Amino acid sequence: MEIIFSCPSDDRSIPLKVITERTKLSIEDVEYPLMKSLPVRLIEGIIDQVEGTIYVSWAQPRVLGIPQIKSLRDRLDNWMGKRHNTWLSFEAETSDFVAS
């Protein structure tokens, strides 16, 4: 779950090899808990055995510690910066269309 939450929400395609390295388990030992977590709705996603990845579209909310909250704050600040830049770009591009 920690690996899933450390990925950006718009790109949660995780190679199974990354999970095996972090958990020190074999591919088979990683696939089984992933397959078990899908029907009980701990996560939602698709396991691509051919590519050796799992795409997680949703994960069950959990209790966050101080480091996770700080990481979430940093990600939210990053998103707010992107949103602000998009707004400025939008204003610059549409200033001719808006009557003063």
Phi, psi and omega in degrees: 000325180297322179295318181298313183287342178279346178276149175297146184294338179270358178213079179252045173264111188246122175295138178298332179298323178297318180294319180295323179292320181287326184264350182061034177247164176280167179303315181297321180289339177276320183296321184299308178297327177296316179295325179287331182281340180292308183291336179269007174061036168286324174221159170237136180171195183227129174265121177255097184290329180294312179281340182074039181226163169233133175255119181255117180267340180203146176226143180302130177301154183215170177285135182254141172270177181302314179298322179292323178294319177297318178297318179296319177298317178297318179294322178293320176298319178298316179296318179297322177296317177296318180297318180295316178297321178296318179298316179297319178296318178298315179298318181295320183283333185253008182298332179288336183273339183267127179286141180275000000 
